[in-house]
Amino acid sequence: MNTLNNNRLQLNEVILEAPLPEWQLESIFGDDVPTVASLSDKPLLIMFFNLGCPGCLGRAVPYANRIVYEQGDVIRVIGIHSGYSSRKFDLTKFQKAKEEFYIRFLFYSDVNYDTTFLRYGAGGTPHWILVDKEGIVRYSIFGSDPNNALLRLEYVMREILLEKG
C-alpha cells in the first residue's frame, strides 16, 4: 500500500459524467450569484480566468465572448475570476477589464480567491468546464491554445448541442 497516495488531499470534486457540485462565488458588480441549478436550462461553459493571466485576456476571454455572440441562445457562459496568487482586484479594475475586453458573459469572483478553483480541480487559468443542460459535467480542460484546448472544447460543445438540441 502506498501511504503517499493515502495522504493526498482529494480537493477535486468534479467528476466527468456526474453532476456539477455547487460553487462558492461572490458578486463583483452587486448582482445576485446564481446557483448551479438555476442555470440548468441550457448547457453551461464555465471559464476560470484571472485578469493577470495573458492567455486569459489574449485568447480565453475573446473565445468566451465569441461563444456568447455566436451561440448564446443555446449555451450559457459564466466566468469565475480566480486568484491563485491571492491578489485582490478592486471593482474599478474589473469594470475597466469588462469594458476593455468587451466581456459579454456574467462573471463572479471565487470565494477566498481559489475555493471553487480547487474544488473543481482547475489546473490553472484559463480552465474550462463544460456542463450539459442536465447539470452533468461533460468535459474539463486547462488552457487557451486555439489548436489544442479550445479546439477540443469546441468539438465537445458541438457534440452536446447536437445530442441535446
ZADO-1210 file (C-alpha; in nm, 4 decimals, padded with zeros to 6 digits):
<atoms>
<atom x="00.0000" y="00.0000" z="00.0000" code="MET" pos="1"/>
<atom x="00.1355" y="00.3410" z="-00.0962" code="ASN" pos="2"/>
<atom x="00.0973" y="00.5718" z="00.2028" code="THR" pos="3"/>
<atom x="00.1717" y="00.8806" z="-00.0054" code="LEU" pos="4"/>
<atom x="-00.1459" y="00.8288" z="-00.2094" code="ASN" pos="5"/>
<atom x="-00.3481" y="00.7720" z="00.1078" code="ASN" pos="6"/>
<atom x="-00.2396" y="01.1097" z="00.2471" code="ASN" pos="7"/>
<atom x="-00.3111" y="01.3255" z="-00.0561" code="ARG" pos="8"/>
<atom x="-00.5834" y="01.5854" z="-00.0349" code="LEU" pos="9"/>
<atom x="-00.8708" y="01.4986" z="-00.2631" code="GLN" pos="10"/>
<atom x="-00.9826" y="01.8517" z="-00.3446" code="LEU" pos="11"/>
<atom x="-01.1232" y="01.7884" z="-00.6924" code="ASN" pos="12"/>
<atom x="-01.4959" y="01.7283" z="-00.6582" code="GLU" pos="13"/>
<atom x="-01.5657" y="01.7466" z="-01.0324" code="VAL" pos="14"/>
<atom x="-01.6214" y="01.4048" z="-01.1867" code="ILE" pos="15"/>
<atom x="-01.6927" y="01.3552" z="-01.5548" code="LEU" pos="16"/>
<atom x="-02.0446" y="01.2245" z="-01.6206" code="GLU" pos="17"/>
<atom x="-02.1560" y="01.3299" z="-01.2692" code="ALA" pos="18"/>
<atom x="-02.3493" y="01.6384" z="-01.1513" code="PRO" pos="19"/>
<atom x="-02.1552" y="01.9622" z="-01.1102" code="LEU" pos="20"/>
<atom x="-02.1095" y="02.0446" z="-00.7405" code="PRO" pos="21"/>
<atom x="-02.2322" y="02.3829" z="-00.6183" code="GLU" pos="22"/>
<atom x="-01.9828" y="02.6667" z="-00.6476" code="TRP" pos="23"/>
<atom x="-01.8845" y="02.9294" z="-00.3922" code="GLN" pos="24"/>
<atom x="-01.8751" y="03.2661" z="-00.5640" code="LEU" pos="25"/>
<atom x="-01.9003" y="03.6318" z="-00.4692" code="GLU" pos="26"/>
<atom x="-02.0645" y="03.9048" z="-00.6701" code="SER" pos="27"/>
<atom x="-01.8335" y="04.1618" z="-00.8258" code="ILE" pos="28"/>
<atom x="-02.0897" y="04.4090" z="-00.9581" code="PHE" pos="29"/>
<atom x="-02.3599" y="04.3687" z="-00.6905" code="GLY" pos="30"/>
<atom x="-02.5799" y="04.1243" z="-00.8822" code="ASP" pos="31"/>
<atom x="-02.7060" y="03.8009" z="-00.7321" code="ASP" pos="32"/>
<atom x="-02.4821" y="03.4981" z="-00.7683" code="VAL" pos="33"/>
<atom x="-02.6740" y="03.2214" z="-00.9449" code="PRO" pos="34"/>
<atom x="-02.6785" y="02.8666" z="-00.8180" code="THR" pos="35"/>
<atom x="-02.5653" y="02.5839" z="-01.0419" code="VAL" pos="36"/>
<atom x="-02.9240" y="02.4555" z="-01.0605" code="ALA" pos="37"/>
<atom x="-03.0600" y="02.7930" z="-01.1687" code="SER" pos="38"/>
<atom x="-02.8516" y="02.7757" z="-01.4876" code="LEU" pos="39"/>
<atom x="-02.9662" y="02.4308" z="-01.5981" code="SER" pos="40"/>
<atom x="-03.1934" y="02.5473" z="-01.8800" code="ASP" pos="41"/>
<atom x="-02.9116" y="02.5073" z="-02.1350" code="LYS" pos="42"/>
<atom x="-02.5543" y="02.3768" z="-02.1463" code="PRO" pos="43"/>
<atom x="-02.3068" y="02.5762" z="-01.9385" code="LEU" pos="44"/>
<atom x="-01.9484" y="02.6663" z="-02.0211" code="LEU" pos="45"/>
<atom x="-01.7508" y="02.7739" z="-01.7140" code="ILE" pos="46"/>
<atom x="-01.4238" y="02.9588" z="-01.7588" code="MET" pos="47"/>
<atom x="-01.1839" y="03.0099" z="-01.4700" code="PHE" pos="48"/>
<atom x="-00.9753" y="03.3140" z="-01.5508" code="PHE" pos="49"/>
<atom x="-00.7570" y="03.5819" z="-01.3947" code="ASN" pos="50"/>
<atom x="-00.7031" y="03.9420" z="-01.5012" code="LEU" pos="51"/>
<atom x="-00.3277" y="03.8934" z="-01.4578" code="GLY" pos="52"/>
<atom x="-00.3183" y="03.5961" z="-01.6972" code="CYS" pos="53"/>
<atom x="-00.2031" y="03.6829" z="-02.0537" code="PRO" pos="54"/>
<atom x="-00.3576" y="03.3652" z="-02.2009" code="GLY" pos="55"/>
<atom x="-00.6889" y="03.4521" z="-02.0367" code="CYS" pos="56"/>
<atom x="-00.7038" y="03.8051" z="-02.1693" code="LEU" pos="57"/>
<atom x="-00.5469" y="03.7344" z="-02.5075" code="GLY" pos="58"/>
<atom x="-00.7269" y="03.4127" z="-02.6033" code="ARG" pos="59"/>
<atom x="-00.9737" y="03.2778" z="-02.3457" code="ALA" pos="60"/>
<atom x="-01.1872" y="03.5880" z="-02.2864" code="VAL" pos="61"/>
<atom x="-01.2175" y="03.6571" z="-02.6627" code="PRO" pos="62"/>
<atom x="-01.3105" y="03.2915" z="-02.7175" code="TYR" pos="63"/>
<atom x="-01.5792" y="03.3068" z="-02.4452" code="ALA" pos="64"/>
<atom x="-01.7099" y="03.6303" z="-02.5974" code="ASN" pos="65"/>
<atom x="-01.7306" y="03.4598" z="-02.9373" code="ARG" pos="66"/>
<atom x="-01.9296" y="03.1701" z="-02.7896" code="ILE" pos="67"/>
<atom x="-02.1743" y="03.4191" z="-02.6325" code="VAL" pos="68"/>
<atom x="-02.2043" y="03.6120" z="-02.9579" code="TYR" pos="69"/>
<atom x="-02.2410" y="03.3110" z="-03.1883" code="GLU" pos="70"/>
<atom x="-02.4186" y="03.0582" z="-02.9643" code="GLN" pos="71"/>
<atom x="-02.5527" y="03.2486" z="-02.6646" code="GLY" pos="72"/>
<atom x="-02.9054" y="03.1373" z="-02.7439" code="ASP" pos="73"/>
<atom x="-02.8120" y="02.7687" z="-02.6968" code="VAL" pos="74"/>
<atom x="-02.5223" y="02.7725" z="-02.4471" code="ILE" pos="75"/>
<atom x="-02.4577" y="02.9841" z="-02.1397" code="ARG" pos="76"/>
<atom x="-02.1092" y="03.1130" z="-02.0487" code="VAL" pos="77"/>
<atom x="-02.0058" y="03.2123" z="-01.6989" code="ILE" pos="78"/>
<atom x="-01.6669" y="03.3323" z="-01.5800" code="GLY" pos="79"/>
<atom x="-01.5108" y="03.2678" z="-01.2424" code="ILE" pos="80"/>
<atom x="-01.2286" y="03.5044" z="-01.1598" code="HIS" pos="81"/>
<atom x="-00.9840" y="03.3056" z="-00.9544" code="SER" pos="82"/>
<atom x="-00.6692" y="03.4428" z="-00.7990" code="GLY" pos="83"/>
<atom x="-00.4376" y="03.1590" z="-00.7094" code="TYR" pos="84"/>
<atom x="-00.1793" y="03.4301" z="-00.6326" code="SER" pos="85"/>
<atom x="-00.4179" y="03.5753" z="-00.3680" code="SER" pos="86"/>
<atom x="-00.4099" y="03.9144" z="-00.5364" code="ARG" pos="87"/>
<atom x="-00.7336" y="04.1012" z="-00.4803" code="LYS" pos="88"/>
<atom x="-00.8700" y="04.3116" z="-00.7670" code="PHE" pos="89"/>
<atom x="-01.0982" y="04.6030" z="-00.6922" code="ASP" pos="90"/>
<atom x="-01.4231" y="04.6934" z="-00.8652" code="LEU" pos="91"/>
<atom x="-01.2529" y="04.9580" z="-01.0805" code="THR" pos="92"/>
<atom x="-01.0115" y="04.7012" z="-01.2263" code="LYS" pos="93"/>
<atom x="-01.2982" y="04.4606" z="-01.3034" code="PHE" pos="94"/>
<atom x="-01.5071" y="04.7353" z="-01.4639" code="GLN" pos="95"/>
<atom x="-01.2123" y="04.8508" z="-01.6763" code="LYS" pos="96"/>
<atom x="-01.1442" y="04.4929" z="-01.7921" code="ALA" pos="97"/>
<atom x="-01.5122" y="04.4394" z="-01.8709" code="LYS" pos="98"/>
<atom x="-01.5089" y="04.7441" z="-02.0970" code="GLU" pos="99"/>
<atom x="-01.1608" y="04.6989" z="-02.2471" code="GLU" pos="100"/>
<atom x="-01.2120" y="04.3319" z="-02.3358" code="PHE" pos="101"/>
<atom x="-01.5841" y="04.3672" z="-02.4204" code="TYR" pos="102"/>
<atom x="-01.6721" y="04.0910" z="-02.1753" code="ILE" pos="103"/>
<atom x="-02.0188" y="03.9694" z="-02.2732" code="ARG" pos="104"/>
<atom x="-02.0689" y="03.6948" z="-02.0145" code="PHE" pos="105"/>
<atom x="-02.1532" y="03.7100" z="-01.6466" code="LEU" pos="106"/>
<atom x="-01.8566" y="03.6637" z="-01.4194" code="PHE" pos="107"/>
<atom x="-01.8042" y="03.6382" z="-01.0475" code="TYR" pos="108"/>
<atom x="-01.5167" y="03.6215" z="-00.8029" code="SER" pos="109"/>
<atom x="-01.4113" y="03.2949" z="-00.6425" code="ASP" pos="110"/>
<atom x="-01.4542" y="03.2896" z="-00.2619" code="VAL" pos="111"/>
<atom x="-01.1152" y="03.3289" z="-00.0903" code="ASN" pos="112"/>
<atom x="-00.9523" y="03.3616" z="-00.4330" code="TYR" pos="113"/>
<atom x="-00.9500" y="02.9885" z="-00.5115" code="ASP" pos="114"/>
<atom x="-01.2191" y="02.7905" z="-00.3266" code="THR" pos="115"/>
<atom x="-01.4174" y="02.6827" z="-00.6333" code="THR" pos="116"/>
<atom x="-01.0984" y="02.6671" z="-00.8411" code="PHE" pos="117"/>
<atom x="-00.9633" y="02.3969" z="-00.6079" code="LEU" pos="118"/>
<atom x="-01.2967" y="02.2181" z="-00.5585" code="ARG" pos="119"/>
<atom x="-01.3410" y="02.1939" z="-00.9360" code="TYR" pos="120"/>
<atom x="-00.9859" y="02.0681" z="-00.9951" code="GLY" pos="121"/>
<atom x="-00.8765" y="02.3574" z="-01.2177" code="ALA" pos="122"/>
<atom x="-00.5226" y="02.3230" z="-01.3493" code="GLY" pos="123"/>
<atom x="-00.4555" y="02.6964" z="-01.3761" code="GLY" pos="124"/>
<atom x="-00.6088" y="02.9768" z="-01.5742" code="THR" pos="125"/>
<atom x="-00.7808" y="02.9596" z="-01.8065" code="PRO" pos="126"/>
<atom x="-00.9559" y="02.6362" z="-01.7190" code="HIS" pos="127"/>
<atom x="-01.2819" y="02.5309" z="-01.8812" code="TRP" pos="128"/>
<atom x="-01.5612" y="02.3057" z="-01.7558" code="ILE" pos="129"/>
<atom x="-01.8485" y="02.2118" z="-01.9836" code="LEU" pos="130"/>
<atom x="-02.1770" y="02.1011" z="-01.8295" code="VAL" pos="131"/>
<atom x="-02.4808" y="01.9762" z="-02.0218" code="ASP" pos="132"/>
<atom x="-02.8296" y="02.1128" z="-01.9547" code="LYS" pos="133"/>
<atom x="-02.8997" y="01.8274" z="-01.7127" code="GLU" pos="134"/>
<atom x="-02.6144" y="01.9585" z="-01.4942" code="GLY" pos="135"/>
<atom x="-02.3769" y="01.6736" z="-01.5817" code="ILE" pos="136"/>
<atom x="-02.0071" y="01.7541" z="-01.6250" code="VAL" pos="137"/>
<atom x="-01.9053" y="01.6544" z="-01.9750" code="ARG" pos="138"/>
<atom x="-01.5570" y="01.7997" z="-02.0132" code="TYR" pos="139"/>
<atom x="-01.2804" y="01.9746" z="-01.8199" code="SER" pos="140"/>
<atom x="-00.9646" y="02.1157" z="-01.9765" code="ILE" pos="141"/>
<atom x="-00.6908" y="02.3634" z="-01.8933" code="PHE" pos="142"/>
<atom x="-00.5514" y="02.6055" z="-02.1492" code="GLY" pos="143"/>
<atom x="-00.6221" y="02.8503" z="-02.4261" code="SER" pos="144"/>
<atom x="-00.4179" y="02.7227" z="-02.7195" code="ASP" pos="145"/>
<atom x="-00.6530" y="02.7514" z="-03.0200" code="PRO" pos="146"/>
<atom x="-00.5176" y="02.4322" z="-03.1783" code="ASN" pos="147"/>
<atom x="-00.5384" y="02.2248" z="-02.8631" code="ASN" pos="148"/>
<atom x="-00.7604" y="02.3122" z="-02.5657" code="ALA" pos="149"/>
<atom x="-01.0049" y="02.5413" z="-02.7448" code="LEU" pos="150"/>
<atom x="-01.0391" y="02.3139" z="-03.0469" code="LEU" pos="151"/>
<atom x="-01.1085" y="02.0121" z="-02.8259" code="ARG" pos="152"/>
<atom x="-01.3558" y="02.2140" z="-02.6211" code="LEU" pos="153"/>
<atom x="-01.5312" y="02.3218" z="-02.9415" code="GLU" pos="154"/>
<atom x="-01.5746" y="01.9595" z="-03.0512" code="TYR" pos="155"/>
<atom x="-01.7331" y="01.8561" z="-02.7218" code="VAL" pos="156"/>
<atom x="-01.9641" y="02.1612" z="-02.7263" code="MET" pos="157"/>
<atom x="-02.0831" y="02.0664" z="-03.0741" code="ARG" pos="158"/>
<atom x="-02.1495" y="01.7083" z="-02.9625" code="GLU" pos="159"/>
<atom x="-02.3535" y="01.8253" z="-02.6651" code="ILE" pos="160"/>
<atom x="-02.5541" y="02.0711" z="-02.8728" code="LEU" pos="161"/>
<atom x="-02.6261" y="01.8083" z="-03.1393" code="LEU" pos="162"/>
<atom x="-02.7323" y="01.5351" z="-02.8987" code="GLU" pos="163"/>
<atom x="-02.9238" y="01.7514" z="-02.6514" code="LYS" pos="164"/>
<atom x="-03.0612" y="02.0036" z="-02.9017" code="GLY" pos="165"/>
</atoms>
